[in-house]
């Protein structure tokens, strides 16, 4: 199947308001209706509709042969998805929490990510692995991690992380149509679910019909001249809140939503930092050996002279995420830590 690539976001004119979770489902539904080789499988994805409403309504429309509830055996059903992809289908497989990658990493990294390479390019694995990430809900140390830096570190897979309804739908369609394995990671805090902390930007106008958001293109979601903040997922919204506050003090913040980690849009980052001279990276993943260091190296590998101050990193400290809500909020990269880092950076 030909991969549809767009140089810029393209979309029809008419739109309707959707939450991020409903936008995800709409993207999946469009592709399942268009292509009978697209199936969805995972735990509680059928009658329950996914614990984060990621598959609501799909079983009613497409039936149990294309929306498959699986046993609690991640290694088995991810292996099933890999086999289906190798044989010509386009499965979307849901790993309920990214934290569970440990029980099925052999299937993900040694099979899904490597088959194309090990076959000399003769076998493709057009598969999407979706998974929920993120903290802030007292889900404990085994249900609150992001771990996108871990997935991005392992070659052979594309990695996308939407922050809003428009990108959630467009990236889902692009991921399903891609001939490579794509890891699609959605933060619980951007889904717009009523039983989670309210995020005003989790509901937005989304174009009707099909469109794609290009995998590998970051987006400047707020232009600015004083400091560049590179971030993704829920941290985009925290940073936009901070940028509005700092504007009153004359600090003009440019905010970049990465949207994709693999491929990483380094050109957009370099162009922005070349303009502002200051860089803050906000990442709800562990700080050591992760995304924040990779973004910093993107600048220093090319031209460290474009920086007028050291890079500031706002990330999770290298500790398990606490169950206690106050302790959890203390380590997550929330607005207070982001604002302090920006002020410290521009003042140097």
C-alpha positions as a Markdown table, in Angstrom:
| # | Residue | x | y | z |
|---|---|---|---|---|
| 1 | Unk | 0.0 | 0.0 | 0.0 |
| 2 | Unk | 1.3 | 3.5 | -0.9 |
| 3 | Unk | 2.1 | 5.7 | 2.1 |
| 4 | Unk | 0.3 | 9.0 | 1.9 |
| 5 | Unk | 2.8 | 11.8 | 2.7 |
| 6 | Unk | 1.9 | 15.4 | 3.1 |
| 7 | Unk | 4.4 | 18.3 | 3.2 |
| 8 | Unk | 2.1 | 20.2 | 5.4 |
| 9 | Unk | -1.0 | 19.4 | 7.4 |
| 10 | Unk | -3.9 | 19.0 | 5.0 |
| 11 | Unk | -7.6 | 18.8 | 5.9 |
| 12 | Unk | -11.1 | 19.3 | 4.6 |
| 13 | Unk | -12.9 | 22.6 | 5.5 |
| 14 | Unk | -15.8 | 21.4 | 7.6 |
| 15 | Unk | -15.1 | 20.6 | 11.2 |
| 16 | Unk | -16.7 | 19.5 | 14.5 |
| 17 | Unk | -15.7 | 19.6 | 18.1 |
| 18 | Unk | -14.1 | 16.5 | 19.5 |
| 19 | Unk | -12.1 | 15.4 | 22.5 |
| 20 | Unk | -8.7 | 13.8 | 21.9 |
| 21 | Unk | -10.1 | 10.4 | 22.6 |
| 22 | Unk | -13.0 | 10.8 | 20.2 |
| 23 | Unk | -10.6 | 12.2 | 17.5 |
| 24 | Unk | -8.4 | 9.1 | 17.9 |
| 25 | Unk | -11.4 | 6.8 | 17.5 |
| 26 | Unk | -12.6 | 8.8 | 14.4 |
| 27 | Unk | -9.2 | 8.4 | 12.8 |
| 28 | Unk | -9.2 | 4.6 | 13.4 |
| 29 | Unk | -12.8 | 4.3 | 12.2 |
| 30 | Unk | -12.0 | 6.1 | 9.0 |
| 31 | Unk | -9.2 | 3.7 | 8.2 |
| 32 | Unk | -11.1 | 0.6 | 9.2 |
| 33 | Unk | -13.9 | 1.7 | 6.9 |
| 34 | Unk | -11.5 | 2.5 | 4.1 |
| 35 | Unk | -9.3 | -0.6 | 4.4 |
| 36 | Unk | -10.6 | -4.0 | 5.4 |
| 37 | Unk | -7.1 | -5.1 | 6.4 |
| 38 | Unk | -7.1 | -2.7 | 9.4 |
| 39 | Unk | -8.0 | -4.5 | 12.7 |
| 40 | Unk | -7.8 | -3.4 | 16.3 |
| 41 | Unk | -6.8 | -5.7 | 19.2 |
| 42 | Unk | -6.0 | -5.4 | 22.9 |
| 43 | Unk | -7.4 | -5.7 | 26.4 |
| 44 | Unk | -10.9 | -4.3 | 27.0 |
| 45 | Unk | -11.0 | -2.7 | 23.5 |
| 46 | Unk | -14.3 | -4.4 | 22.5 |
| 47 | Unk | -17.5 | -3.9 | 24.5 |
| 48 | Unk | -15.7 | -1.7 | 27.1 |
| 49 | Unk | -14.4 | 0.6 | 24.4 |
| 50 | Unk | -10.9 | 0.9 | 25.9 |
| 51 | Unk | -10.2 | 2.1 | 29.4 |
| 52 | Unk | -9.3 | 5.5 | 28.0 |
| 53 | Unk | -12.2 | 5.4 | 25.5 |
| 54 | Unk | -9.7 | 4.8 | 22.7 |
| 55 | Unk | -12.0 | 2.3 | 20.8 |
| 56 | Unk | -15.5 | 3.5 | 21.8 |
| 57 | Unk | -18.1 | 2.4 | 19.3 |
| 58 | Unk | -15.7 | 0.4 | 17.0 |
| 59 | Unk | -17.1 | -3.0 | 18.0 |
| 60 | Unk | -20.6 | -2.0 | 17.2 |
| 61 | Unk | -19.7 | -1.0 | 13.7 |
| 62 | Unk | -17.0 | -3.5 | 12.7 |
| 63 | Unk | -17.8 | -6.5 | 14.9 |
| 64 | Unk | -15.7 | -8.9 | 16.9 |
| 65 | Unk | -13.7 | -10.2 | 13.9 |
| 66 | Unk | -12.0 | -6.8 | 13.5 |
| 67 | Unk | -12.1 | -5.5 | 17.0 |
| 68 | Unk | -10.6 | -8.2 | 19.2 |
| 69 | Unk | -10.6 | -8.4 | 22.9 |
| 70 | Unk | -7.5 | -10.3 | 24.0 |
| 71 | Unk | -6.5 | -12.2 | 27.1 |
| 72 | Unk | -4.1 | -10.5 | 29.5 |
| 73 | Unk | -1.0 | -11.7 | 27.7 |
| 74 | Unk | 0.8 | -8.8 | 26.1 |
| 75 | Unk | 3.5 | -10.9 | 24.6 |
| 76 | Unk | 0.9 | -13.1 | 22.9 |
| 77 | Unk | -1.3 | -10.5 | 21.3 |
| 78 | Unk | 1.5 | -8.2 | 20.3 |
| 79 | Unk | 3.1 | -11.2 | 18.6 |
| 80 | Unk | -0.3 | -11.8 | 17.0 |
| 81 | Unk | -0.3 | -8.3 | 15.6 |
| 82 | Unk | 3.2 | -8.7 | 14.3 |
| 83 | Unk | 2.3 | -11.9 | 12.5 |
| 84 | Unk | -0.8 | -10.3 | 11.0 |
| 85 | Unk | 1.2 | -7.3 | 9.8 |
| 86 | Unk | 3.8 | -9.5 | 8.2 |
| 87 | Unk | 1.1 | -11.4 | 6.3 |
| 88 | Unk | -0.4 | -8.2 | 4.8 |
| 89 | Unk | -2.8 | -6.8 | 7.4 |
| 90 | Unk | -2.6 | -3.4 | 9.2 |
| 91 | Unk | -3.2 | -4.1 | 12.8 |
| 92 | Unk | -3.5 | -1.5 | 15.5 |
| 93 | Unk | -2.5 | -3.2 | 18.8 |
| 94 | Unk | -3.1 | -1.5 | 22.2 |
| 95 | Unk | -0.7 | -2.0 | 25.1 |
| 96 | Unk | -2.9 | -0.7 | 27.9 |
| 97 | Unk | 0.0 | 1.2 | 29.7 |
| 98 | Unk | 3.4 | 1.9 | 28.4 |
| 99 | Unk | 4.7 | 0.7 | 31.8 |
| 100 | Unk | 3.8 | -2.8 | 30.7 |
| 101 | Unk | 6.4 | -2.8 | 27.9 |
| 102 | Unk | 8.7 | -4.8 | 30.1 |
| 103 | Unk | 6.6 | -8.0 | 29.8 |
| 104 | Unk | 6.6 | -7.8 | 25.9 |
| 105 | Unk | 9.7 | -6.0 | 25.0 |
| 106 | Unk | 11.1 | -9.0 | 23.1 |
| 107 | Unk | 8.2 | -8.9 | 20.7 |
| 108 | Unk | 8.4 | -5.1 | 20.3 |
| 109 | Unk | 12.1 | -4.6 | 19.9 |
| 110 | Unk | 13.4 | -7.9 | 18.6 |
| 111 | Unk | 10.6 | -8.6 | 16.2 |
| 112 | Unk | 8.3 | -5.7 | 15.4 |
| 113 | Unk | 11.2 | -3.3 | 15.1 |
| 114 | Unk | 13.8 | -5.6 | 13.5 |
| 115 | Unk | 12.0 | -7.8 | 11.0 |
| 116 | Unk | 12.3 | -5.3 | 8.2 |
| 117 | Unk | 16.1 | -4.9 | 8.8 |
| 118 | Unk | 16.7 | -8.6 | 9.3 |
| 119 | Unk | 14.9 | -9.5 | 6.1 |
| 120 | Unk | 17.1 | -7.2 | 4.0 |
| 121 | Unk | 14.1 | -4.9 | 3.5 |
| 122 | Unk | 11.9 | -7.7 | 2.0 |
| 123 | Unk | 9.4 | -7.9 | 4.8 |
| 124 | Unk | 7.4 | -5.0 | 6.1 |
| 125 | Unk | 5.6 | -4.7 | 9.5 |
| 126 | Unk | 2.8 | -2.0 | 8.9 |
| 127 | Unk | 1.6 | -2.1 | 12.5 |
| 128 | Unk | 0.6 | 0.6 | 15.0 |
| 129 | Unk | 1.3 | 0.0 | 18.7 |
| 130 | Unk | -0.8 | 2.3 | 20.8 |
| 131 | Unk | -0.2 | 2.9 | 24.5 |
| 132 | Unk | -1.3 | 5.2 | 27.3 |
| 133 | Unk | 1.4 | 7.2 | 29.2 |
| 134 | Unk | 1.7 | 9.8 | 31.9 |
| 135 | Unk | 1.2 | 10.6 | 35.5 |
| 136 | Unk | -0.8 | 13.0 | 37.6 |
| 137 | Unk | -3.6 | 10.7 | 38.7 |
| 138 | Unk | -2.1 | 8.7 | 41.6 |
| 139 | Unk | -1.8 | 5.6 | 39.4 |
| 140 | Unk | 1.4 | 4.6 | 41.1 |
| 141 | Unk | 4.9 | 3.8 | 39.9 |
| 142 | Unk | 3.8 | 1.0 | 37.5 |
| 143 | Unk | 1.1 | 3.0 | 35.7 |
| 144 | Unk | 2.3 | 6.6 | 35.5 |
| 145 | Unk | 5.5 | 6.6 | 33.3 |
| 146 | Unk | 5.9 | 8.0 | 29.8 |
| 147 | Unk | 8.9 | 6.0 | 28.6 |
| 148 | Unk | 8.8 | 7.5 | 25.1 |
| 149 | Unk | 12.6 | 8.1 | 25.4 |
| 150 | Unk | 13.0 | 4.3 | 25.8 |
| 151 | Unk | 11.0 | 3.6 | 22.7 |
| 152 | Unk | 12.7 | 6.3 | 20.7 |
| 153 | Unk | 16.1 | 4.9 | 21.7 |
| 154 | Unk | 15.4 | 1.6 | 20.0 |
| 155 | Unk | 15.9 | 1.8 | 16.2 |
| 156 | Unk | 13.4 | 0.4 | 13.8 |
| 157 | Unk | 10.2 | 2.1 | 15.0 |
| 158 | Unk | 8.6 | 5.5 | 14.4 |
| 159 | Unk | 7.3 | 7.2 | 17.6 |
| 160 | Unk | 4.5 | 9.7 | 17.6 |
| 161 | Unk | 3.0 | 11.6 | 20.6 |
| 162 | Unk | -0.1 | 13.8 | 19.9 |
| 163 | Unk | -1.0 | 16.6 | 22.3 |
| 164 | Unk | -4.4 | 17.7 | 21.0 |
| 165 | Unk | -7.5 | 16.4 | 19.1 |
| 166 | Unk | -6.4 | 17.6 | 15.6 |
| 167 | Unk | -3.0 | 15.9 | 15.8 |
| 168 | Unk | -4.5 | 12.8 | 17.5 |
| 169 | Unk | -6.7 | 12.1 | 14.5 |
| 170 | Unk | -4.2 | 13.1 | 11.8 |
| 171 | Unk | -1.3 | 11.2 | 13.3 |
| 172 | Unk | -3.4 | 8.1 | 13.8 |
| 173 | Unk | -4.4 | 8.0 | 10.1 |
| 174 | Unk | -0.8 | 8.6 | 9.1 |
| 175 | Unk | 0.5 | 5.9 | 11.4 |
| 176 | Unk | -2.0 | 3.3 | 10.1 |
| 177 | Unk | -1.1 | 4.1 | 6.5 |
| 178 | Unk | 2.7 | 3.9 | 7.2 |
| 179 | Unk | 4.5 | 0.8 | 6.1 |
| 180 | Unk | 6.7 | 0.9 | 9.1 |
| 181 | Unk | 5.9 | 0.0 | 12.7 |
| 182 | Unk | 4.7 | 3.1 | 14.5 |
| 183 | Unk | 4.4 | 3.5 | 18.3 |
| 184 | Unk | 1.5 | 5.9 | 19.0 |
| 185 | Unk | 1.7 | 7.2 | 22.6 |
| 186 | Unk | -1.2 | 9.1 | 24.1 |
| 187 | Unk | -1.2 | 10.9 | 27.5 |
| 188 | Unk | -4.2 | 10.3 | 29.7 |
| 189 | Unk | -4.2 | 14.0 | 30.5 |
| 190 | Unk | -4.9 | 15.1 | 26.9 |
| 191 | Unk | -7.7 | 12.7 | 26.2 |
| 192 | Unk | -10.6 | 14.9 | 27.5 |
| 193 | Unk | -12.1 | 12.2 | 29.7 |
| 194 | Unk | -14.6 | 13.6 | 32.3 |
| 195 | Unk | -13.1 | 11.6 | 35.2 |
| 196 | Unk | -9.6 | 13.0 | 34.8 |
| 197 | Unk | -8.1 | 16.5 | 35.5 |
| 198 | Unk | -9.8 | 18.9 | 33.1 |
| 199 | Unk | -7.7 | 20.2 | 30.3 |
| 200 | Unk | -9.4 | 23.0 | 28.3 |
| 201 | Unk | -7.5 | 22.2 | 25.1 |
| 202 | Unk | -8.4 | 18.5 | 25.1 |
| 203 | Unk | -11.6 | 19.5 | 23.2 |
| 204 | Unk | -11.2 | 21.3 | 19.9 |
| 205 | Unk | -12.4 | 21.7 | 16.3 |
| 206 | Unk | -11.3 | 18.7 | 14.3 |
| 207 | Unk | -11.9 | 18.5 | 10.5 |
| 208 | Unk | -14.4 | 16.0 | 9.3 |
| 209 | Unk | -13.2 | 13.3 | 6.9 |
| 210 | Unk | -9.7 | 12.1 | 6.4 |
| 211 | Unk | -6.4 | 14.0 | 6.7 |
| 212 | Unk | -2.9 | 13.3 | 7.8 |
| 213 | Unk | -0.4 | 15.0 | 10.1 |
| 214 | Unk | 3.1 | 14.3 | 8.7 |
| 215 | Unk | 5.1 | 12.0 | 10.9 |
| 216 | Unk | 8.4 | 13.7 | 11.7 |
| 217 | Unk | 7.3 | 17.3 | 11.7 |
| 218 | Unk | 7.2 | 19.4 | 14.8 |
| 219 | Unk | 4.9 | 22.4 | 15.1 |
| 220 | Unk | 5.5 | 25.9 | 16.5 |
| 221 | Unk | 2.3 | 26.2 | 18.5 |
| 222 | Unk | 3.2 | 29.6 | 19.9 |
| 223 | Unk | 5.7 | 31.9 | 18.2 |
| 224 | Unk | 8.0 | 33.9 | 20.4 |
| 225 | Unk | 11.3 | 35.8 | 20.4 |
| 226 | Unk | 13.0 | 35.4 | 23.8 |
| 227 | Unk | 13.2 | 31.7 | 24.6 |
| 228 | Unk | 12.4 | 28.4 | 22.9 |
| 229 | Unk | 10.6 | 25.7 | 24.9 |
| 230 | Unk | 10.7 | 22.3 | 23.2 |
| 231 | Unk | 8.2 | 19.8 | 24.6 |
| 232 | Unk | 5.4 | 17.3 | 23.8 |
| 233 | Unk | 2.1 | 15.8 | 25.0 |
| 234 | Unk | 0.5 | 17.2 | 28.2 |
| 235 | Unk | 3.6 | 19.4 | 28.8 |
| 236 | Unk | 2.7 | 21.4 | 25.7 |
| 237 | Unk | -0.4 | 22.6 | 27.6 |
| 238 | Unk | 1.4 | 23.4 | 30.8 |
| 239 | Unk | 4.0 | 25.4 | 28.8 |
| 240 | Unk | 1.3 | 27.3 | 26.9 |
| 241 | Unk | -0.3 | 28.2 | 30.3 |
| 242 | Unk | 3.1 | 29.5 | 31.5 |
| 243 | Unk | 3.8 | 31.4 | 28.3 |
| 244 | Unk | 0.5 | 33.3 | 28.8 |
| 245 | Unk | 1.6 | 34.3 | 32.3 |
| 246 | Unk | 5.1 | 35.3 | 31.3 |
| 247 | Unk | 3.8 | 37.5 | 28.4 |
| 248 | Unk | 2.5 | 39.9 | 31.0 |
| 249 | Unk | 6.1 | 40.3 | 32.3 |
| 250 | Unk | 7.4 | 40.9 | 28.8 |
| 251 | Unk | 8.9 | 37.4 | 28.3 |
| 252 | Unk | 8.0 | 36.1 | 24.8 |
| 253 | Unk | 8.0 | 32.3 | 24.8 |
| 254 | Unk | 8.2 | 30.2 | 21.6 |
| 255 | Unk | 6.6 | 26.8 | 22.2 |
| 256 | Unk | 7.5 | 23.8 | 20.0 |
| 257 | Unk | 5.3 | 20.7 | 20.1 |
| 258 | Unk | 7.5 | 17.9 | 18.8 |
| 259 | Unk | 4.5 | 15.6 | 17.9 |
| 260 | Unk | 7.0 | 13.0 | 16.6 |
| 261 | Unk | 10.1 | 11.7 | 18.4 |
| 262 | Unk | 11.2 | 9.4 | 15.6 |
| 263 | Unk | 11.9 | 10.9 | 13.1 |
| 264 | Unk | 12.9 | 14.0 | 15.2 |
| 265 | Unk | 12.4 | 17.4 | 13.5 |
| 266 | Unk | 15.8 | 18.9 | 14.5 |
| 267 | Unk | 15.5 | 21.6 | 11.8 |
| 268 | Unk | 12.6 | 23.3 | 13.5 |
| 269 | Unk | 14.4 | 23.2 | 16.9 |
| 270 | Unk | 17.6 | 24.6 | 15.4 |
| 271 | Unk | 15.7 | 27.4 | 13.6 |
| 272 | Unk | 13.9 | 28.4 | 16.7 |
| 273 | Unk | 17.0 | 28.4 | 19.0 |
| 274 | Unk | 18.9 | 30.3 | 16.4 |
| 275 | Unk | 16.3 | 33.0 | 16.7 |
| 276 | Unk | 15.9 | 33.1 | 20.5 |
| 277 | Unk | 19.3 | 32.0 | 21.8 |
| 278 | Unk | 17.7 | 30.3 | 24.8 |
| 279 | Unk | 16.4 | 26.7 | 25.1 |
| 280 | Unk | 14.3 | 25.0 | 27.8 |
| 281 | Unk | 13.3 | 21.4 | 27.3 |
| 282 | Unk | 10.2 | 20.1 | 29.2 |
| 283 | Unk | 9.8 | 16.3 | 29.3 |
| 284 | Unk | 7.6 | 14.2 | 31.4 |
| 285 | Unk | 10.0 | 11.3 | 31.2 |
| 286 | Unk | 13.1 | 10.6 | 33.2 |
| 287 | Unk | 15.9 | 13.1 | 32.8 |
| 288 | Unk | 19.0 | 10.9 | 32.6 |
| 289 | Unk | 19.8 | 9.3 | 29.2 |
| 290 | Unk | 16.6 | 10.6 | 27.6 |
| 291 | Unk | 14.8 | 13.1 | 25.3 |
| 292 | Unk | 15.9 | 16.2 | 27.1 |
| 293 | Unk | 19.6 | 15.4 | 26.7 |
| 294 | Unk | 19.0 | 14.5 | 23.0 |
| 295 | Unk | 17.4 | 17.9 | 22.3 |
| 296 | Unk | 20.3 | 19.7 | 24.1 |
| 297 | Unk | 22.8 | 17.7 | 22.0 |
| 298 | Unk | 20.9 | 18.7 | 18.8 |
| 299 | Unk | 22.1 | 22.3 | 19.5 |
| 300 | Unk | 25.6 | 21.5 | 20.8 |
| 301 | Unk | 26.3 | 19.1 | 18.0 |
| 302 | Unk | 25.6 | 21.8 | 15.4 |
| 303 | Unk | 26.5 | 25.1 | 16.9 |
| 304 | Unk | 26.7 | 25.7 | 20.7 |
| 305 | Unk | 27.5 | 29.3 | 19.9 |
| 306 | Unk | 23.8 | 30.0 | 19.2 |
| 307 | Unk | 23.1 | 29.6 | 22.9 |
| 308 | Unk | 23.3 | 32.7 | 25.1 |
| 309 | Unk | 22.7 | 30.6 | 28.3 |
| 310 | Unk | 23.0 | 26.9 | 29.2 |
| 311 | Unk | 20.1 | 24.7 | 28.2 |
| 312 | Unk | 17.6 | 24.2 | 31.0 |
| 313 | Unk | 15.9 | 20.8 | 31.4 |
| 314 | Unk | 12.6 | 20.3 | 33.3 |
| 315 | Unk | 12.0 | 16.5 | 33.5 |
| 316 | Unk | 11.1 | 13.8 | 36.0 |
| 317 | Unk | 13.9 | 13.1 | 38.4 |
| 318 | Unk | 15.4 | 9.6 | 38.3 |
| 319 | Unk | 13.0 | 8.1 | 40.8 |
| 320 | Unk | 9.8 | 6.0 | 40.6 |
| 321 | Unk | 6.7 | 8.1 | 40.3 |
| 322 | Unk | 5.0 | 8.3 | 43.8 |
| 323 | Unk | 1.5 | 7.2 | 44.5 |
| 324 | Unk | 1.0 | 10.1 | 46.9 |
| 325 | Unk | -0.6 | 13.0 | 44.9 |
| 326 | Unk | 1.4 | 15.8 | 46.5 |
| 327 | Unk | 4.7 | 13.9 | 46.0 |
| 328 | Unk | 3.7 | 13.0 | 42.4 |
| 329 | Unk | 3.0 | 16.7 | 41.6 |
| 330 | Unk | 6.3 | 17.6 | 43.2 |
| 331 | Unk | 8.3 | 15.6 | 40.6 |
| 332 | Unk | 6.2 | 16.1 | 37.5 |
| 333 | Unk | 7.2 | 19.0 | 35.1 |
| 334 | Unk | 4.2 | 21.2 | 36.0 |
| 335 | Unk | 3.7 | 24.9 | 35.5 |
| 336 | Unk | 5.7 | 26.0 | 38.6 |
| 337 | Unk | 8.9 | 24.2 | 37.5 |
| 338 | Unk | 8.5 | 25.3 | 33.9 |
| 339 | Unk | 8.1 | 28.9 | 34.8 |
| 340 | Unk | 11.1 | 28.9 | 37.1 |
| 341 | Unk | 13.3 | 27.4 | 34.5 |
| 342 | Unk | 12.2 | 29.9 | 31.8 |
| 343 | Unk | 12.8 | 32.9 | 34.1 |
| 344 | Unk | 16.2 | 31.5 | 35.2 |
| 345 | Unk | 17.2 | 30.9 | 31.6 |
| 346 | Unk | 16.3 | 34.3 | 30.1 |
| 347 | Unk | 17.9 | 36.1 | 33.0 |
| 348 | Unk | 21.3 | 34.6 | 32.4 |
